[in-house]
Amino acid sequence: MNYEDCMKITINDSIADVLDRLPQLSAEDRWALLVEHLENVATEVDMDDVLMVPNFQKEQ
């Protein structure tokens, strides 16, 4: 799986989670959640803000 496929899966999963949460929120909170999530999805990722976790598995 390449980077593009991983990004698509991540975005689709996060949108599904947001949509599942909407019925539990008030109208104002729904609006705030949607705007914040859309901003996160639509904004280009600054790689300086991304945390990378190394693979600690021992190579054999």
Backbone as a ProteinNet text record, in pm:
[ID]
protein_1_A
[PRIMARY]
MNYEDCMKITINDSIADVLDRLPQLSAEDRWALLVEHLENVATEVDMDDVLMVPNFQKEQ
[TERTIARY]
84.9	0	89.9	59.6	142.5	86.6	157.2	121.7	-16.8	-47.1	-177.6	-291.6	-275.6	-380.3	-398.1	-288.2	-295.2	-367.1	-337.7	-403.2	-553.5	-592.3	-734.4	-807.6	-748.7	-811.1	-823.6	-719.8	-720.7	-828.1	-837	-936.9	-1077.8	-1100.3	-1233.3	-1273.6	-1181.9	-1212.6	-1242.7	-1165.7	-1187.5	-1320.5	-1358	-1487.1	-1601.6	-1587.9	-1691.3	-1707.7	-1596.1	-1604	-1674.5	-1644.6	-1709.5	-1859.3	-1897	-2038.9	-2113.9	-2048.2	-2111.2	-2134.8	-2051.2	-2058.9	-2163.1	-2197.2	-2284.2	-2419.4	-2489.6	-2620.9	-2613.5	-2497.8	-2482.7	-2455.6	-2436.1	-2394.3	-2505.9	-2492.5	-2585.2	-2551.6	-2639.9	-2619.4	-2489.3	-2460.9	-2337.2	-2213.7	-2219.5	-2105.7	-2085.8	-2195.7	-2184.2	-2113	-2154.3	-2093	-1943.1	-1908.1	-1767.2	-1684.8	-1740	-1668.4	-1647	-1751.4	-1738.3	-1638.1	-1642.5	-1549.2	-1405.5	-1384.9	-1250.5	-1198.4	-1283.2	-1239.7	-1211.5	-1296.6	-1273.7	-1143.3	-1115	-989.5	-870.1	-879.4	-769.8	-751	-860.9	-852.4	-805.3	-850.5	-822.4	-687.9	-628.7	-502.9	-385.1	-288.5	-169.4	-93.2	-41	30.7	171.2	207.3	343.1	424.9	519.4	595	673.7	696	762.9	672.6	541.5	445.4	410.5	463.6	430.9	531.2	478.1	564.5	588.7	713.5	748.9	792.8	741.6	777.9	866	986.3	1075.7	1027.6	1069.4	1038.5	1147.9	1113.3	1210.8	1231.8	1173.4	1193.9	1338.9	1392.1	1530.7	1536	1628.7	1647.6	1729.1	1690.1	1762.4	1836.8
-116.6	0	123.5	217.2	336.9	450.3	561.8	677.3	730.7	739.9	793.5	706.3	574.4	483.7	496.8	508.4	525.9	655.1	762	890.5	882.1	817.7	804.1	725.5	616.7	534.7	614.2	687	766.8	875.1	945.1	1051.4	993	883.5	822.1	773.8	712.8	665.8	782	889	1003	1071.4	1079.5	1138.8	1051.6	920.2	829.7	847.8	863.4	885.4	1016.6	1121.2	1251.2	1240.7	1176.2	1163.3	1079.6	979.3	898.7	980.5	1077.4	1158.1	1270.4	1314.4	1430.6	1421.9	1308.9	1305.2	1328.3	1311.5	1326.7	1471.2	1559.5	1697.4	1797.5	1912.9	2023.1	2084.7	2168.5	2230.1	2309.6	2387.6	2467.1	2377.6	2272.3	2181.3	2104.3	2068.2	2000.4	2091.2	2217.1	2312.7	2327.6	2342.6	2360	2236.3	2118.3	1994.7	1979.9	2006.9	1995.3	2094.8	2217.7	2320	2283.3	2241.8	2205.7	2084.5	1984.7	1865.1	1896.5	1975.1	2012	2089.9	2177.3	2251.9	2156.6	2056.7	1960.2	1877.4	1838.3	1754.8	1836.1	1960.6	2040.9	2113.2	2126	2198.4	2106.1	2157.5	2078.3	2046.2	1926.3	1881.7	1939.5	2002.6	2052.7	1939.5	1887.3	1770.9	1799.1	1924.9	1957.7	1929.2	1921.9	1895.7	1747.7	1664.2	1521.3	1446.8	1367.6	1286	1152.2	1114.7	988	891.2	769.7	666.8	565.8	546.2	449.2	305.6	218.7	77.2	14.1	-34.3	-87.7	-238	-298.7	-440.2	-466.8	-573.6	-609.2	-677.3	-634.1	-696.8	-823.3	-924.9	-1052.1	-1085.3
0	0	0	-86.1	-95.8	-8.9	-8.2	75.3	41.7	-88.2	-131.3	-79.2	-89.3	-41.2	109.4	182.6	328.5	364.4	291.7	318.7	291	182.1	148.9	257.1	301.4	405.9	534.9	571.8	694.5	688.9	576.5	561	564.4	493.2	491.6	630.3	703.5	838.5	933.1	921	1010.4	979.8	852.8	816.4	867.8	856.5	907.5	1058.7	1130.5	1275.4	1308.4	1232.8	1255.7	1228.8	1119.8	1086.2	1189.8	1245.7	1351.4	1478	1500.7	1623.7	1615.7	1496.2	1477.8	1549.9	1548.1	1615.5	1766.5	1825.2	1969.8	2011.4	1914.9	1944.1	1918.5	1982.6	1955.9	1819.7	1769.9	1638.3	1633.2	1737	1739.6	1741	1821.4	1829.7	1699.6	1632.7	1502.7	1403.5	1399.3	1307.1	1337.1	1463.3	1500.3	1463.7	1490.7	1458.7	1308.8	1229.8	1084.6	1027.4	1074.5	1024	1061.2	1185.2	1228.6	1150.9	1132.4	1061	913.7	851.6	712	697.1	792.3	789.7	797.7	884.3	897.5	770.9	707.2	587.1	467.2	455	336.3	340.1	458.3	471	442.8	370.5	340.3	468.8	476.5	595.7	595.7	706.4	724.1	786.5	713.6	760	888	921.7	1047.9	1167.6	1144	1251.3	1265.7	1176.5	1177.3	1264.1	1355.1	1440	1372	1360.4	1298.5	1407.2	1400.9	1498.9	1427	1479.4	1415.7	1438.8	1350.6	1365	1450.3	1569.4	1661.9	1649	1546.4	1527.8	1493.1	1549.8	1520.6	1385.9	1303.8	1173.8	1192.1	1119	1131.8	1006.4
[MASK]
++++++++++++++++++++++++++++++++++++++++++++++++++++++++++++

